[in-house]
Amino acid sequence: MSIQQQRQFIENIAPFNELSQLLLNDMAGAVDVVYFQMGASFEISLSENAFLFFVIKGRVAEFDSAKRHQATYGAHTFFGEAVLLKQEDRLFYEVTEEAILYRLPQDIFLACLTSESVKSFFVDDITTKLNKHHSQLQAESSSEMMMASVSQAPLKKLVILPQTTSIKACVMALNEANTDACIVEGDEGQQGIVTITDLLNALALKDAPLSSAIGSLANYPVVSVHQFDYLFNALLKMTQHHINRLAVRSDTGLIGFLHQKELMSMFANQSGLVTFSIQQADDLETLKTAMGQIDSLVASLFNRGVKTHYIAKLVNALHRKVIEKVVQICDKNNQFNQACFLVMGSEGRAEQVLRTDQDNALLLPDALEYSTAELQAYTDALTQALVTLGFPRCSGNIMVCNPLWSKKFTEFNTMIKDWLRSPNENTFMNLAIFVDAEPVCGDEQLLLDTKKMLLDWIAGHKQFLSHFAKPVLQFETPVSFFGSLVTENIKQESKIDLKKGGIFPIVHGVRCLAMERGITKNNTHWRIKALMDQKVLTEKFGLELGETLNYLNSLRLEAMLFQQQAGLEMDNFVRVDRLTQQQQGLLKESFLVVNRFKKLIEHHFKLHHVL
C-alpha cells in the first residue's frame, strides 16, 4: 500500500484523527504490513514484538498472561497499546480469521502522545473520557446555553424587607428596585417571599389596608438555586414547584431573582408551553396534545446534547403533572382524593424518558369508604386514560387496575411483609419495583410509612439482601467482540441489549446497597451520591458508575428515538454498526466498569454463597 493509503486508513481511526499533519505523516511512513494465517498466534511485550497493531482485515483474539480471553479485534480497530504504555507486561493473540495488519513501532506510537487529545484518549479514566465526549456533543449541537450557569442569566435585584413592613412601603420598595418580588425576614431568621400578585390579591380580594404588614402574605419556604448551578436545573425546579421565579443564592446568601421569562428566552424551547398546556387542560384530548409536545421536547433536548438524566428529570416532572391531571379528571367527585397514586420502576426513579409501560399503584387510607365496584371502575378509568395518552399497559399487569396494586394501607403493608417473608422470583421483582415508588398526588405519608416499614424489616434481616441482589449477576456483560463487545445476531443485525448488559446491573446493584444503608432516595444517581457520602463507594468509582449509567442510557435513548421516528417498536437494543468507533470504545470501557461493579456487589453481599 502507498503511504497516502496508509495515512487515509490511520486518520479515520480515533483518536489518531486528532493528530497533526506532521505526526500523521510520520505514522504513515513508519507502519509496515504483516499477514497472519487463521490459527496463527503471537505475543506482544516490550522485549519482543513491541508494536501497535491496526487491523486492516480479519479478526484477532486477545488473551492476558493467564490465557483468559479479553477481546476480539475486527477491521479498523487497534491493539497492543496496553503493553506499550506499560499497563500490561505481555499479551497473547490468536488469529481467528485470516488477518492483514499494520504494525507501528513503539517509539512512533509514544511520539503520538505529544498530542494532548491522543494522550488523554489512552491515559484518562472513563469519567474524564465520557465528560469530554459529552462536551464534544454539546459543542457540535451548539447547546452551550442549555448547560450554562445561572450566573450567566439576567437577574432581578434582591429586595429584603422585615415582616413588619407595610404593603404600601413594600410596593414603593419594589418599584424603586424595578422588580416584582421581595424576600421577607420572619422570626428567627426564617425567610419567605412576597410577590406583586400576593400584594394585589390582598388589596383587591381581601380588602387589606395599605398599612397592613406583609409578614402574613409571605410564602414559605423560599425555593432557590445556586448561582453556579445549571440553567437547565433552574428550569426543572420551576417546573416541579409550579413557580415562575427562583431566588438565586451564592455560598454566603441570596443575591437576586431569576424569572422564568428570562430563562425561557435563553432556552428558546417549548417546555414552558408544555407546562402551560398541562395546567390549562381539563380533558384527555388536550392532555394528549401536551404529551406530543413532551415527545418533541425530548428529541429537541437530546439533539442539543443535554445529558439524559437531566432530560429524564424534566420529562418525569411533566409526566407527573399529566398524571395528576388524569387523576383529577377520573375522580370528578373527589371520592378518592385522599388515596396516594404511586409511579414505580423507572418512572418512580425519574429515569424514564420515552414512555415504555405503566408501573403504578394506589395506596388508600384505611378509613376511606368505597365499594369494590367503585374502586375498580375508578382504577380501570385511570389505566385506560393513561393508555390513551401513550402510556402502554404493563405486560406484567403492575397497574392500578390490578386489585393487587390498589389496596388499603394495612392490606398493602401486609402484602409487602408476605413478600419479604416468602421470597421468590416474582416477589423479588415486585419488591424491586415498589422500592422505587414515588407519590404523584394524594396522601404521601401512606407511602412514607410503608417504605419505612420495609426498610426497618430489611435492617433486621440483612441476609435477605444477599438473595435480593443475586439478579445483578443474572445477565452476562457483553464484553469481547468488536474490541470487547459481544453482540447478538437478531434479524442479521449485530445488536447489544443495553438494559440487560449494563443498565439493570447498575440500577439494581445500587438499589440493593441503598436499601442496606436505609437510603430513601429513588433516583439511581442520587443513590450513588448518597453511597459516596456514606463511603460505601469511593468518590472516583461513584463518579465512574454514574457517568457509565448516563452513557448507557444516552445510547439507549438515541436508539429508541431512531426506532420511534422510523415507526418501529422500541426496545433496549443498540445496533453496533450505527456506533462510531469512539462510541464503541466508550461502550467497551463502560461495560468494564459494569463488570467491576458486579464484582463489588458479588463480594459485598457474598453472592457466591447464595444458591
Residue pairs with C-beta under 8 A, 6 or more apart in sequence:
1 9
1 33
3 25
3 28
3 29
4 28
6 27
6 28
6 31
6 102
7 24
7 25
7 27
7 28
9 54
9 56
9 102
10 16
10 24
10 27
10 28
10 31
10 54
10 102
11 17
11 19
11 24
12 76
13 54
13 76
13 77
13 78
13 581
14 121
14 580
14 581
14 582
14 585
15 117
15 118
15 121
15 122
15 582
16 24
16 27
16 112
16 118
18 115
18 117
18 118
18 121
19 27
19 112
19 115
19 118
20 115
23 111
23 112
23 114
23 115
26 108
26 111
27 104
27 108
27 112
30 104
30 105
30 108
31 54
31 102
31 103
31 104
32 102
32 103
33 56
33 100
33 101
33 102
33 103
34 53
34 100
34 101
34 102
34 103
35 99
35 100
35 101
36 42
36 58
36 60
36 95
36 98
36 99
36 101
37 95
37 98
38 95
38 96
38 97
38 98
38 99
39 94
39 95
40 94
40 95
41 92
41 93
41 94
41 95
42 49
42 92
42 93
43 49
43 90
43 91
43 92
43 93
44 50
44 51
44 53
44 80
44 83
44 84
44 90
44 91
44 93
45 83
45 89
45 90
45 91
46 83
46 84
46 86
46 106
50 83
50 84
50 105
50 106
51 80
51 84
51 103
51 104
51 105
51 106
52 78
52 79
52 80
52 81
52 84
52 103
52 104
52 106
52 109
53 60
53 78
53 79
53 80
53 101
53 102
53 103
53 104
54 76
54 77
54 78
54 101
54 102
54 103
54 104
55 73
55 74
55 75
55 76
55 77
55 78
55 79
55 99
55 101
56 75
56 99
56 100
56 101
56 102
57 75
57 98
57 99
57 100
58 74
58 75
58 95
58 97
58 98
58 99
58 100
58 101
59 72
59 73
59 74
59 95
59 96
59 97
59 99
60 72
60 73
60 79
60 93
60 94
60 95
60 96
60 99
60 101
61 69
61 71
61 72
61 73
61 93
61 94
61 95
61 96
62 69
62 70
62 71
62 72
62 73
62 79
62 91
62 92
62 93
63 69
63 70
63 91
63 92
63 93
63 94
64 70
64 88
64 91
64 92
65 88
65 89
65 90
65 91
65 92
67 92
69 480
70 91
70 480
70 484
71 79
71 479
71 480
71 483
71 484
71 588
72 96
72 480
72 481
72 482
72 483
72 484
73 79
73 482
73 483
74 481
74 482
74 483
76 581
77 482
77 483
77 581
79 91
79 93
79 483
80 91
81 87
81 109
81 122
82 88
82 91
83 89
83 90
83 91
84 106
84 109
84 110
85 122
85 123
112 118
113 119
113 122
120 128
120 129
120 132
121 129
124 132
125 540
125 544
126 544
126 547
126 548
126 586
126 589
126 590
126 592
126 593
127 540
127 543
127 544
127 547
129 586
129 589
130 547
130 548
130 550
130 551
130 586
130 590
131 547
133 551
133 582
133 586
134 305
134 307
137 305
138 144
138 146
138 147
138 304
138 305
139 305
140 305
141 303
141 304
141 305
142 304
143 304
143 305
143 306
145 231
145 266
145 267
146 231
146 232
146 267
146 301
146 304
146 305
146 306
147 230
147 231
147 232
147 305
147 306
148 230
148 231
148 266
149 227
149 228
149 229
149 230
149 231
150 225
150 226
150 227
150 228
150 229
150 230
150 231
150 234
150 248
150 258
151 227
151 228
152 231
153 231
153 234
153 258
153 262
153 263
153 266
154 262
155 248
155 255
155 256
155 257
155 258
156 177
156 178
156 179
156 180
156 181
156 245
156 256
156 257
156 258
156 259
157 177
157 178
157 179
157 256
157 257
158 183
158 247
158 254
158 255
158 256
158 257
159 173
159 174
159 177
159 179
159 181
159 182
159 183
160 182
160 183
160 184
160 185
160 254
161 169
161 170
161 173
161 182
161 183
161 184
161 185
161 214
162 184
162 185
163 184
163 185
163 186
163 187
163 192
163 213
163 214
163 215
163 218
164 213
164 215
165 173
165 184
165 213
165 214
166 210
166 211
166 212
166 213
166 214
167 199
167 202
167 203
167 208
167 209
167 210
167 211
167 212
167 214
167 217
168 210
168 211
170 182
170 194
170 199
170 214
171 199
173 182
174 180
174 181
174 182
174 196
179 257
180 195
180 196
181 193
181 194
181 195
181 196
181 245
181 257
182 193
182 194
183 191
183 192
183 193
183 222
183 247
183 254
184 191
184 192
184 193
184 194
184 214
184 215
184 217
184 218
185 191
186 192
186 215
186 218
186 220
190 220
191 220
191 221
191 222
191 254
192 215
192 218
192 219
192 220
192 221
192 222
193 218
193 219
193 222
193 247
194 214
194 217
194 218
194 219
195 245
198 217
198 218
198 219
199 214
199 217
202 208
202 212
202 217
203 210
222 247
222 254
223 237
223 241
223 243
223 246
223 247
224 246
224 247
224 248
224 249
224 254
225 233
225 234
225 237
225 246
225 247
225 248
225 249
225 258
226 248
226 249
226 250
227 248
227 249
227 250
227 255
230 310
231 263
231 266
231 267
232 306
232 310
232 314
233 310
234 246
234 258
234 263
235 260
235 263
235 264
235 267
235 271
235 314
236 310
236 313
236 314
236 317
237 243
237 246
238 244
238 245
238 246
238 260
238 263
239 271
239 275
239 314
239 317
239 318
239 321
240 317
243 260
244 259
244 260
244 261
245 257
245 258
245 259
245 260
246 257
246 258
247 254
247 256
247 257
248 254
248 255
248 256
248 257
248 258
249 255
260 272
264 271
264 272
269 297
269 300
269 301
270 293
270 296
270 297
270 300
271 297
271 314
271 318
273 293
274 290
274 293
274 294
274 297
274 318
275 318
275 321
277 286
277 289
277 290
277 293
278 287
278 290
278 318
278 321
278 322
278 325
279 321
280 286
281 287
281 290
281 325
282 329
283 329
284 326
284 329
284 385
284 388
284 389
287 322
287 325
287 326
287 389
288 388
288 389
288 390
290 318
290 322
291 322
291 389
291 390
294 315
294 318
294 319
294 322
295 354
295 564
297 314
297 315
297 318
298 311
298 315
298 353
298 354
298 557
298 561
299 561
301 310
301 311
301 314
302 308
302 311
302 554
302 557
302 558
302 561
307 550
307 554
308 353
308 550
308 553
308 554
308 557
309 351
309 523
309 525
309 549
309 550
309 553
311 353
311 557
312 350
312 351
312 352
312 353
312 553
313 350
313 523
315 352
315 353
316 347
316 350
316 351
316 352
317 350
319 343
319 347
319 352
319 355
320 343
320 440
322 389
323 341
323 343
323 386
323 440
323 441
324 341
324 440
324 441
326 382
326 385
326 386
326 389
327 341
327 382
327 440
327 441
327 442
329 385
330 378
330 381
330 382
330 385
331 337
331 378
335 370
335 374
335 378
336 362
336 364
336 368
336 370
336 375
336 378
336 442
337 442
338 364
338 365
338 368
338 442
338 443
339 362
339 363
339 364
339 365
339 368
339 442
339 443
340 362
340 363
340 364
340 439
340 441
340 442
340 443
340 444
340 446
340 447
341 360
341 361
341 362
341 382
341 400
341 439
341 440
341 441
341 442
342 348
342 360
342 361
342 362
342 363
342 437
342 438
342 439
342 440
342 447
343 359
343 360
343 437
343 438
343 440
344 359
344 360
344 361
344 398
344 433
344 434
344 436
344 437
344 438
345 352
345 359
345 398
345 433
345 436
346 352
346 356
346 359
346 436
347 359
347 360
347 438
348 359
348 433
348 436
348 437
348 438
348 522
349 436
349 438
349 507
349 522
349 523
349 524
350 438
350 522
350 523
351 507
351 523
351 524
351 553
353 553
353 557
353 560
354 557
354 560
354 561
354 564
354 570
355 390
355 391
355 392
356 392
356 570
357 391
357 392
357 393
357 394
357 395
358 383
358 386
358 387
358 391
358 392
358 393
358 394
358 398
358 399
359 394
359 398
359 399
359 433
360 382
360 386
360 398
360 399
360 400
360 405
361 398
361 400
361 405
361 406
361 434
361 437
362 379
362 382
362 400
362 405
362 406
362 407
363 407
363 408
363 409
363 412
363 442
363 443
363 446
363 447
363 450
364 370
364 375
364 406
364 407
364 408
364 409
364 446
365 408
365 409
365 443
365 446
366 408
366 409
366 410
368 408
375 406
376 401
376 403
379 399
379 400
379 401
379 406
380 401
382 400
382 401
383 393
383 399
383 400
383 401
387 393
393 399
396 429
397 404
398 405
398 430
398 433
399 405
400 406
404 415
407 415
409 446
409 449
409 450
412 450
413 450
413 453
416 431
416 434
416 450
416 453
416 454
417 453
417 457
418 427
419 427
419 430
419 431
420 427
420 431
420 454
420 457
420 458
420 461
420 464
423 464
423 467
423 468
428 467
428 468
428 471
431 454
431 468
432 468
432 508
432 511
434 454
435 451
435 454
435 511
435 515
436 511
436 522
437 447
437 451
437 522
438 447
438 522
439 447
451 520
455 515
455 518
455 520
458 464
458 465
458 515
458 516
459 518
462 516
465 512
465 515
465 516
465 605
466 605
466 606
466 607
466 609
466 610
467 610
468 512
468 515
469 508
469 509
469 512
469 601
469 605
469 607
470 607
470 610
471 504
471 508
472 505
472 508
472 509
472 512
472 598
472 601
472 602
472 607
473 505
473 598
473 601
473 602
473 607
475 497
475 500
475 501
475 504
475 505
476 486
476 501
477 501
477 502
477 505
477 591
477 594
477 595
477 598
478 485
478 486
478 487
478 496
478 497
478 501
478 591
479 485
479 486
479 588
479 591
479 592
479 595
480 486
481 487
482 494
482 576
482 584
482 588
483 584
483 585
483 588
484 588
484 591
484 592
485 496
485 576
485 584
485 587
485 588
485 591
486 496
487 494
487 495
487 496
487 576
488 494
488 495
488 496
488 497
488 573
489 495
490 573
493 575
493 577
494 575
494 576
494 577
495 573
495 574
495 575
495 576
496 573
496 574
496 576
496 587
497 572
497 573
498 552
498 555
498 556
498 559
498 572
498 573
498 574
499 556
499 572
500 572
501 591
501 594
502 548
502 549
502 552
502 590
502 591
502 594
503 549
503 552
503 553
503 556
503 572
505 594
505 597
505 598
505 601
506 524
506 545
506 548
506 549
506 552
506 594
506 597
507 524
507 549
509 597
509 598
509 600
509 601
510 524
510 527
510 528
510 531
510 545
511 524
511 527
512 601
512 605
513 527
513 531
513 536
513 537
513 601
513 604
514 521
514 527
514 530
514 531
517 530
517 531
517 534
517 536
519 527
519 530
519 531
519 534
521 527
521 530
524 546
524 549
525 546
525 549
525 550
528 537
528 542
528 545
528 546
529 542
529 546
531 537
531 542
532 538
532 539
532 542
537 545
541 596
544 593
545 593
545 597
548 590
548 593
548 594
551 586
551 587
551 590
552 587
552 590
555 574
555 579
555 583
555 587
556 572
556 574
558 574
559 573
559 574
559 575
559 578
560 570
560 571
562 578
563 569
563 570
563 571
564 570
576 584
579 587
601 607
602 608
